[in-house]
Amino acid sequence: MSARPLRLSLVAGVTGLTAAALAITWLTAALALRAYLLERIDDQLAGAAALVRQGAVPLPEPGPRSAPPVTDYLIEFRSADGLTVRLAGGTPLPAEPLLDSADPAVPGPQTVRGAYRVRVVRGVNGTVLIGLPLAPVRDAVTRLAMTAAFTAVTVLTLLTVLARWLVIRRLRPLEEIAATAGAIADGDLDRRVGAPEPGSPEARTEVGRLSVAVDGMLTRIQTSMAVMRTFVADASHELRTPLTSISGYLQLIRGGAVDLAARPDVLHRLEEASGRMGVLVDGLLYLARLESEPPARREPVDLAVLVHDAVTHARAVEPDRPLTVLITAPVTVVGDEGTLRRVLANLLGNVRAHTPPGTPAQITVCANGDRVRVTVADQGPGMTAEAAERAFERFWRADAARTYAGGFGLGLAIVAEVVRLHGGVTGIDTGDGVAVWFELPL
């Protein structure tokens, strides 16, 4: 990649292309003018040769010269015995006869010695050469070339100045974008390019679209970093409790403060703390894997089968909880079966975790236009509308009214991420109990 600045490259490119275009135009014009003038000379020679053949022009006789004609023609006559008579008009005669250099066998016009355009006519009495000088042609082409060269230099100079001014003016927003990017790299995350208003003429230009895209990207990056800080803080807070418990119990055991009779209880608490930490780490790793490597498998999945399997597992874990299933029509989606099973397991796990034992719940599967909706509703304590808006955030927990078992607030976050990767949406309906639902394209 060239290290030349964009400004210099654009100006050099415009100037170079213009110079090439002017050179081609100059060469084409010069060749066309020369061809046109030669064609006129050839036409004049053809007319004069026709007159000579018809005898309309008396041939000069050997002997004393008469007065030269007022014309640019050069005429040479060579009789059968080799005597040559030469006549010239406005141009001086060449030192040697042109008949010595011309080819009598050529029927049309020919260039002799690079300075004359001639035509040779053979007659009964001898050979006649009619010629015109090429000096006027060279003078005209030279004058055109000099004029074109002067014009090209003037045009290139003005164009270079104008192109440099336009490039500097048009690239100024890019320089501002580069300065903004440098400031952001130095830590000023609140810096913005200053994108034009949407729908304005400036916003439809290339630089305008780039400014809008850069500002949008910077806003998303800043938001993502804020979310990441919150995520790291929440994860650290959640990990601190089990780690503190494990560390404290280990110190008690190492210091001998725990007698042999209490050790089984202490070890059980250590297992609970490590298991709790393992659940958290497993949820975090699952979310990270979903974001970095979305499920690649895309195959037809019968949601009815997945719902029945999830309910069967839930009944095995908690046999006393009434669970009902309502499937109004066969529904098949295209997706990853394993992650969709995780979604249903998390939703039923939330029912167990956030409602009292024995609280009824219902799973409904129905078609909704070109989508399928799966709803998991319970008759528990309910949830406020404000809590429902934040329920899919990571590490967020519902209020105490729905807290009946420990959790980390990752279950619904995983549900939302899996459904999003499948092109669906999630939501929560509040009222008498809670109904968590998601929709997927059929």
N, C-alpha and C positions, 0 to 999 in steps of 0.2 A: 504494500500500500504506500502510495507516494506521501512524503512528508510535506509537500508543498501546501501552503495555506489555500483554503477553498476560494478566497477572494482572488488570489493571484491566478489560480487555475481557471476560474470562470473568465476573467479578463483575457488571459492568454488564449483560452479556447475560442472565445468570440473573435478576438483579433486574428487568430490563425485561420479560422474558417472564412472570415471575411476576406483576408488576403488571398486565400486559395480561390475563392469565388471571383474576386477581381482579376486575378491572374488568368483564370480560365476564360473569363469574359474578354479580357484584352487579347489573348491569343486567338480566340474565336473570331473577334472583330477584325484583327489584322489579317488572318487567313482569308476571311470572307471578302474583305476589301481587295486584297491582292488577286484573289480568284476572279472577282468582278471586273477589275481593271484589265486583267489578262484576257478575259472573255471579250471585252470591248475591242481590244487591240486585234484579237484573232478575227473578230467580225469585220473590222476595217481591212485587214489583210485579205480576207476572203473576198470582199467586194472589189478590192483593187486587182486581185488575181483574176477575177471573173472578167473585168474590163480588159485586162491584157489579153486574155484568151479570145475575147470577141473582137480584138483589134481596135477597140475604142480609144486606146491610149497608144499614140505612135511611139515606137521604140527609138531610143537615141541611136543615131548613126555614128560610126567611127569618124573622128575628125575633131575639129575645134568645138569646144563646149559652148553650148548656148547659155543664157542666163539661168541660174538655178531657180527652180519653182519655189513659190512661197508655200511650203508644206513641211511637215516633219518626216515625210517618207524619205527613205534612202533607197535608191534604185541602182541596180547593177545589171549590165547587159554584157553577156559574153557570147561573141559570135562563134560560128563553127570553126573558124581558123584560130581561135584562142584570143582574139583581141577583146579587151574588157573596157567598157565605158561605165563610169560611176557618176551618179548625180546625188546630191544631198540638199535638203532644204534648210530647216532651222538648226540642225545639229551638224557639227563638223564630221567629215569623212574619217573613218578609222584608217589607221596606217596601212593595213593589209585588206585586200578585198574580202568581203564576207563570203563570197562564193568559194573561196579556198577552204573555208571551215564548214560550210553548210553541206548537208547530205541531199543531193538531188533526188534520191529515191524516196524521200519522205513526202507523201502527198499533202500533208497538212502543215500547220504552223510548227515551228521549232525555235528553240532558243540557241543562239550562237554566241559563244564567248561570254555568256552570262550578262551581256549588255544589250542585245538586240533580239527582237522577236521577228522572225523572217518567214517568208513563204517563197518557194522556188517553183517557177512555171517554165516548163519546157516547150519551146516552139520550133517551127521549121527552120528559122534563121539562127536560132541560138537559145541560150538559157537566160531567163530574166529572174532576178532576185528582188523582192519587194520587202522592205523591213521598216520597223519602227523602233526607236530606242526605248529601253526599259527604265531609263533614269526617272521619268515622271512617276512611274509606278513605285519605285523605291522611295522617292521623295514623299509621296503621299502616305505610304505605309509607315515610314520613319516619323513623319509629322503626327500621324495617329498614335504611334507608340509613345512618343514623348508626351503628348497631351494626356493619354491614358495613364501613363506613369505618374505624372504630376497630380492628376485627379485622384489616383489610387492612394498616393502618399497622404494627400490632404484628407481624404475620406477616412483612411485608417487612423490618422492622428485624432481627428474629431471623434471617431467611433471609440477609440481607446479611452479618451477622456470621459465621454458620456457613459461608456460601459462601466468604467471604474466608479463613477459617481452613483450609478444605479445599483451596482453590486454592493457598494458600501451601505447605501440606504436600505436596500432590501435585506441585507444580512445583519443589520443592527439588532433585530429581534432575536436572531440566533445567538449573537454574542451575549445578549441579556440572558437567554436561556442557559448558556454555558456558565455565565457568572453566577446564576442562581444555583445551578448544579454544584458548582464549586463551593458556594456558601453552605449548601445542604451537606456536602461531604465534610465540611469543617464543623458540622454540628448544629447549624441553624435550621432546624426542621420546620420552622414556621415560615420560612422564606417561600415566596411564590413568584411565578413568572409574570402573572398579570394577564390572564387569558381574556380575549375580547368577549363581549356579550354574545350568548347563543343567538343565532339568527342574523347577526349583523354581517355586513359585507366582509369585514376583516376576519370573521370566524370561518368564512368559506374558503379563504386562501390556505395554501400549504402551511405557511408559518402559523397562521391562526389555528388551524387544526392541530398542529404540533404543540402549540402553547396550551390549548385546551386539554390535549392528551397528557402533557407533562404535569399540568396542575392537578388533573384528576389522579394521575399516578402518585404524585407526591401526597395528596390527601389520603389515598388508600394506604400508602406506605406508613404515614403517620398514624392512621387509625389502627393498622395492623400491629404496629410497634406498641401502641398503647394497649391493645388487646393482649399482645404477647407479654407485656410487663405484668398486666393483671393476671394472666394465666400462670406465669412463673411464680408470682407472689402467692396466688391461691394454692398452686401445687406445693410450694414450699411450706405453706401453712398446714396443709393437709398431711404432708409427710412428717412435719415436726412432731405431731402428737404421738403416732406409733413409734417413731424413732426415740422420742424422749422416754416413752414407757419401756421400750426394750433396753435402752441404756441404763435407766434407773434400776430395773430388775437385775440386770447383769452386775451392776455395782453392788447391789445387796447380796447377791449370791457370792461374788468374789470376796466381799468383806466379811462373810460369815454371819450376816445379820438374819439370814433365813435358815431356820432349823430344818432338819430332815423331814419332819412331818408336814411342813408347809411347802416344801419344794414342788410336789406335784401341782399344787394350785398355781405357784409362780410360773412353772414351765407352761402350764395351760394358758396363762395370761400372755406369756411370751409368744406362744403359737398364735393366739388371737391377734396380737399386735402385728406380728409378721405377716399373718394372713390378710389382715386389713390393708397393710402396706402393699402386699402383692396384688390385691384387687385394684388398688389405685394405680399402681404401675401398669398393670395389664390394661386398664381402661385408657390410660394415657398413650401407651404404645399402640393400642388399636386405633385411636383417633389419629395419631401421627401417621400410621400406615395407610389409613383411608385418605388422608390429605396428600401424601406423597405418592402413593401407588393405588389409585382407585381400582375397584374390582374390574378385572379384565373380562371375566366370563359374562357372556350375555346369551342366555338361553331361556326358552319358555318355562315359566314357573307357575304352578297351580297354587294360588294363594289358599284355596280351601284346604289342601293337604297340609300346608305349613301351619295354618291356624289349628287344625285338629291335633297335629303333633305337639304344638306349643301348649294347648290346653291339657293334653294328656300328661305332659311333663309337669305342668303346674299343679294338676290334681295329685300327682305322685308326691310332690313336695308338700302340699297343703291339702289333704283330703277333705277337710271340713269346710272349705270355702266353696259356696255354690258358684259354679261357672257355667254360663249358657252360651251357645253358639248359634248365630243366625246368619245363614248364607242365602241370599235371595236368588242368586244366579251363578252359573259357573264363571269364574273369573281367572284369566291367565294373563300374566305380565311377562315382559322380557327383562331379565336381570340376573343377579347373582344370588343363588339360593342360600348360600351360607350367611351372607350379610343380612338377607331378609329374615332368616330364622333368628338372627341376633336381635333384630328390631322387635319381633313379637315377644321374644324372651324378655327383653328389657321392659316392654310395656306391662307384661304380666308380673314381672318382678317389682315394678313400681306399685302395682296394686297391693301386693303382699307387704311391701315395705311401708306404705303410707296410709293404709286403712286398717282398722281393727280386725282381728281374726274373725272369720265367719261372715265378713261383709260380702254381699253378692256382687258379681261383676258379669258383664255381658260383652262378647266379641261379635261385632256385626261386620259382614262383608257384603257390599252391594255395589252395583254399577252406578256411576254418576256421569252420564254423558259419555265422553271418550276416555274417562278415567274410572278407576276402581277405588272406593273408599273403604278403609279398614278402621273401625272405631273400637276402642277398648274403654268401656264406661263402667264406673263403680258407683256405689251408693255410700261412699265415705263422707268425711267431714266437709268436703268441698274445698274450693280455692278461690281467692279473690281475683278480680280481673287484672289487677296490677301484678299479682304473682304469676298468673297465666302468661303474661307478656314476657316474663323473664325465665320461664320454666325450661326453655331449651338452651339457656346459657350454661357454659361450663362452670362447675363448682357452685352453681346456685342451688340452694335448697328452699323448699317451701316453708311456710311458717310452722309454728309448733303444732298447729291444729292437725297437720297431716304428717307429723313426724312420729313414726312408731318403730322405726329401725334405723340403724346407722347407715349412712351412705355418703357418697362424695359429690353428688350432683353431676355425674357423667352419663347416667343412663339415657336421659332424654337428649343430651348433646350428641351421643352416638346415633340415636334414632334420627335426629334431624340431619346429620351428615350423610348417613346411608341413603335416606330418602332423597336428599338433594342430588347425590351422585346418580340416582336412578331417574332424575328429571321430575321428581314429585315435590309435594309441599306437605307441611305439617301444621297442626293447629290444636288448640285446646278449647273446649266448650265448658263453661262453668255454670253452676246452678245447684241443683240437687245432686251432689256428687261431682265427679269430674269425668269428662269424656275426652280422651286423647285420641286424635285421629291423624291419619296420613292418607294421601292420595297418590296413586301411581298411574302413568299412562297405560291404557289397555294395549 
